[in-house]
Amino acid sequence: MLAKIKRAFSLSILAFGFVAAPVFAIEVTEPAGAAHGFPGLCDINGKKLADGEFRQWVEDKRLHIVITYKFPDGQVFEENALFRQHPELAQEKWSWRETKNGKLSREFTADFLAKTATALTHENNTPKRWPRSAAGYASRNAKASCDLRPQC
């Protein structure tokens, strides 16, 4: 009897996956292409904190996005993201890297296809690895080219 319940439960989860997958898919109505800009990073009062560079291009059927901010004190923040746009929008990779005067301060990576993530920080010049990471601004930016109708 317990085996039948487990089998029924497993099949119901599988069925839910087939039904739910199309509901959560994000349809790309206008695929993104190449773009290049120079956004400034400002504080809440409008004071410029850093000079930015935004680059976006399609290569090997993947959308690449790189956002870099350079601060006057030598800090550089760079975010990279890689997306597939067809058959629907799916983020495949993401990374965030902070350096100061060329020396790595923090780095976070996520490979969504491999289901892996890394986080590396430096405390007192000692590298420290963390078990979790997070996605950043490029994810939101890529989703802006999607049709976010109620099925999303």
PAKOL-449371 format. One record per residue (C-alpha): residue number from 1; x, y, z; residue in three letters. Coordinates in steps of 0.5 Angstrom, whole numbers. Example, Ala and Ser with C-alpha at 12.3 -4.5 7.8 and 13.67 -1.06 7.14 Angstrom:
2
@k: 1&px: 25&py: -9&pz: 16&r: ALA
@k: 2&px: 27&py: -2&pz: 14&r: SER
//
This chain:
152
@k: 1&px: 0&py: 0&pz: 0&r: MET
@k: 2&px: 6&py: 5&pz: 2&r: LEU
@k: 3&px: 9&py: 3&pz: -5&r: ALA
@k: 4&px: 3&py: 5&pz: -9&r: LYS
@k: 5&px: 2&py: 12&pz: -5&r: ILE
@k: 6&px: 9&py: 13&pz: -6&r: LYS
@k: 7&px: 8&py: 12&pz: -14&r: ARG
@k: 8&px: 2&py: 16&pz: -14&r: ALA
@k: 9&px: 5&py: 22&pz: -10&r: PHE
@k: 10&px: 11&py: 21&pz: -15&r: SER
@k: 11&px: 7&py: 21&pz: -21&r: LEU
@k: 12&px: 3&py: 27&pz: -19&r: SER
@k: 13&px: 9&py: 31&pz: -18&r: ILE
@k: 14&px: 12&py: 29&pz: -25&r: LEU
@k: 15&px: 5&py: 31&pz: -28&r: ALA
@k: 16&px: 5&py: 38&pz: -24&r: PHE
@k: 17&px: 12&py: 39&pz: -27&r: GLY
@k: 18&px: 9&py: 38&pz: -34&r: PHE
@k: 19&px: 3&py: 43&pz: -33&r: VAL
@k: 20&px: 7&py: 48&pz: -29&r: ALA
@k: 21&px: 13&py: 49&pz: -33&r: ALA
@k: 22&px: 10&py: 53&pz: -39&r: PRO
@k: 23&px: 6&py: 57&pz: -34&r: VAL
@k: 24&px: 13&py: 60&pz: -31&r: PHE
@k: 25&px: 16&py: 60&pz: -38&r: ALA
@k: 26&px: 18&py: 67&pz: -40&r: ILE
@k: 27&px: 16&py: 68&pz: -47&r: GLU
@k: 28&px: 21&py: 73&pz: -51&r: VAL
@k: 29&px: 17&py: 77&pz: -56&r: THR
@k: 30&px: 23&py: 82&pz: -58&r: GLU
@k: 31&px: 30&py: 78&pz: -57&r: PRO
@k: 32&px: 35&py: 83&pz: -55&r: ALA
@k: 33&px: 41&py: 85&pz: -59&r: GLY
@k: 34&px: 47&py: 89&pz: -59&r: ALA
@k: 35&px: 48&py: 95&pz: -54&r: ALA
@k: 36&px: 53&py: 99&pz: -51&r: HIS
@k: 37&px: 52&py: 105&pz: -46&r: GLY
@k: 38&px: 55&py: 109&pz: -40&r: PHE
@k: 39&px: 51&py: 109&pz: -34&r: PRO
@k: 40&px: 53&py: 113&pz: -28&r: GLY
@k: 41&px: 52&py: 110&pz: -21&r: LEU
@k: 42&px: 50&py: 115&pz: -17&r: CYS
@k: 43&px: 48&py: 116&pz: -9&r: ASP
@k: 44&px: 41&py: 117&pz: -7&r: ILE
@k: 45&px: 42&py: 125&pz: -8&r: ASN
@k: 46&px: 45&py: 124&pz: -15&r: GLY
@k: 47&px: 52&py: 125&pz: -13&r: LYS
@k: 48&px: 56&py: 121&pz: -18&r: LYS
@k: 49&px: 60&py: 115&pz: -15&r: LEU
@k: 50&px: 63&py: 111&pz: -21&r: ALA
@k: 51&px: 63&py: 111&pz: -28&r: ASP
@k: 52&px: 60&py: 105&pz: -32&r: GLY
@k: 53&px: 60&py: 101&pz: -38&r: GLU
@k: 54&px: 54&py: 97&pz: -40&r: PHE
@k: 55&px: 56&py: 92&pz: -46&r: ARG
@k: 56&px: 51&py: 87&pz: -49&r: GLN
@k: 57&px: 51&py: 82&pz: -55&r: TRP
@k: 58&px: 49&py: 76&pz: -58&r: VAL
@k: 59&px: 54&py: 71&pz: -59&r: GLU
@k: 60&px: 53&py: 63&pz: -61&r: ASP
@k: 61&px: 46&py: 64&pz: -60&r: LYS
@k: 62&px: 47&py: 67&pz: -53&r: ARG
@k: 63&px: 46&py: 74&pz: -50&r: LEU
@k: 64&px: 52&py: 76&pz: -46&r: HIS
@k: 65&px: 51&py: 82&pz: -42&r: ILE
@k: 66&px: 57&py: 86&pz: -38&r: VAL
@k: 67&px: 56&py: 92&pz: -33&r: ILE
@k: 68&px: 63&py: 95&pz: -30&r: THR
@k: 69&px: 63&py: 100&pz: -25&r: TYR
@k: 70&px: 70&py: 104&pz: -24&r: LYS
@k: 71&px: 70&py: 108&pz: -18&r: PHE
@k: 72&px: 75&py: 114&pz: -16&r: PRO
@k: 73&px: 79&py: 110&pz: -11&r: ASP
@k: 74&px: 81&py: 104&pz: -15&r: GLY
@k: 75&px: 75&py: 99&pz: -14&r: GLN
@k: 76&px: 72&py: 96&pz: -20&r: VAL
@k: 77&px: 65&py: 92&pz: -20&r: PHE
@k: 78&px: 64&py: 88&pz: -26&r: GLU
@k: 79&px: 57&py: 83&pz: -27&r: GLU
@k: 80&px: 57&py: 78&pz: -33&r: ASN
@k: 81&px: 51&py: 74&pz: -35&r: ALA
@k: 82&px: 49&py: 69&pz: -40&r: LEU
@k: 83&px: 42&py: 68&pz: -43&r: PHE
@k: 84&px: 39&py: 63&pz: -48&r: ARG
@k: 85&px: 33&py: 67&pz: -51&r: GLN
@k: 86&px: 30&py: 61&pz: -55&r: HIS
@k: 87&px: 25&py: 58&pz: -54&r: PRO
@k: 88&px: 24&py: 62&pz: -48&r: GLU
@k: 89&px: 29&py: 67&pz: -44&r: LEU
@k: 90&px: 33&py: 63&pz: -39&r: ALA
@k: 91&px: 39&py: 65&pz: -35&r: GLN
@k: 92&px: 45&py: 60&pz: -36&r: GLU
@k: 93&px: 51&py: 64&pz: -32&r: LYS
@k: 94&px: 52&py: 70&pz: -28&r: TRP
@k: 95&px: 58&py: 73&pz: -24&r: SER
@k: 96&px: 60&py: 79&pz: -20&r: TRP
@k: 97&px: 67&py: 81&pz: -19&r: ARG
@k: 98&px: 70&py: 86&pz: -14&r: GLU
@k: 99&px: 77&py: 89&pz: -15&r: THR
@k: 100&px: 81&py: 94&pz: -12&r: LYS
@k: 101&px: 87&py: 97&pz: -15&r: ASN
@k: 102&px: 87&py: 90&pz: -19&r: GLY
@k: 103&px: 87&py: 86&pz: -13&r: LYS
@k: 104&px: 81&py: 81&pz: -12&r: LEU
@k: 105&px: 76&py: 83&pz: -6&r: SER
@k: 106&px: 70&py: 79&pz: -8&r: ARG
@k: 107&px: 68&py: 74&pz: -13&r: GLU
@k: 108&px: 61&py: 70&pz: -14&r: PHE
@k: 109&px: 59&py: 66&pz: -19&r: THR
@k: 110&px: 53&py: 62&pz: -21&r: ALA
@k: 111&px: 52&py: 56&pz: -27&r: ASP
@k: 112&px: 45&py: 55&pz: -27&r: PHE
@k: 113&px: 46&py: 49&pz: -32&r: LEU
@k: 114&px: 51&py: 46&pz: -28&r: ALA
@k: 115&px: 47&py: 48&pz: -21&r: LYS
@k: 116&px: 53&py: 50&pz: -18&r: THR
@k: 117&px: 55&py: 57&pz: -15&r: ALA
@k: 118&px: 61&py: 60&pz: -11&r: THR
@k: 119&px: 63&py: 65&pz: -7&r: ALA
@k: 120&px: 70&py: 68&pz: -5&r: LEU
@k: 121&px: 71&py: 74&pz: -1&r: THR
@k: 122&px: 78&py: 76&pz: 3&r: HIS
@k: 123&px: 78&py: 77&pz: 10&r: GLU
@k: 124&px: 85&py: 80&pz: 13&r: ASN
@k: 125&px: 88&py: 78&pz: 6&r: ASN
@k: 126&px: 86&py: 71&pz: 7&r: THR
@k: 127&px: 81&py: 68&pz: 2&r: PRO
@k: 128&px: 74&py: 65&pz: 5&r: LYS
@k: 129&px: 69&py: 61&pz: 1&r: ARG
@k: 130&px: 62&py: 61&pz: 2&r: TRP
@k: 131&px: 57&py: 56&pz: 0&r: PRO
@k: 132&px: 51&py: 61&pz: -3&r: ARG
@k: 133&px: 51&py: 66&pz: -8&r: SER
@k: 134&px: 46&py: 71&pz: -12&r: ALA
@k: 135&px: 44&py: 73&pz: -18&r: ALA
@k: 136&px: 44&py: 81&pz: -20&r: GLY
@k: 137&px: 42&py: 87&pz: -24&r: TYR
@k: 138&px: 43&py: 83&pz: -31&r: ALA
@k: 139&px: 38&py: 78&pz: -30&r: SER
@k: 140&px: 33&py: 84&pz: -29&r: ARG
@k: 141&px: 35&py: 88&pz: -35&r: ASN
@k: 142&px: 35&py: 81&pz: -40&r: ALA
@k: 143&px: 28&py: 80&pz: -37&r: LYS
@k: 144&px: 26&py: 87&pz: -39&r: ALA
@k: 145&px: 26&py: 85&pz: -47&r: SER
@k: 146&px: 20&py: 79&pz: -45&r: CYS
@k: 147&px: 13&py: 79&pz: -45&r: ASP
@k: 148&px: 11&py: 79&pz: -38&r: LEU
@k: 149&px: 3&py: 77&pz: -39&r: ARG
@k: 150&px: -1&py: 73&pz: -34&r: PRO
@k: 151&px: 2&py: 66&pz: -35&r: GLN
@k: 152&px: 9&py: 68&pz: -33&r: CYS
//
